[in-house]
């Protein structure tokens, strides 16, 4: 297997923390990076979920509706027991 070098700048504290984790697992940071890259190739992308923590439009609308209901003095809150009973109907 032919190898090549790759240089990349990373935060020194991140490197130190990462090296400690991978040393505890019995590998170097370089080996861990190779594991990550091999898994990425095997799955055709990141080997874990990568996404922004941005609520969907539907979630935002539900949150706004919940706030509106919470502020409405005409709305009577149900107890947990009553809410469960409502769900059974």
Secondary structure, 3 states (H helix, E strand, C coil): CCCCCCCCCCCHHHHHHHHHHHHHCCCCHHHHHHHHHHHHHHHCCCCCCCCCCCCCHHHHHHHHHHHHHHHCCCCCCCCHHHHHHHHHC
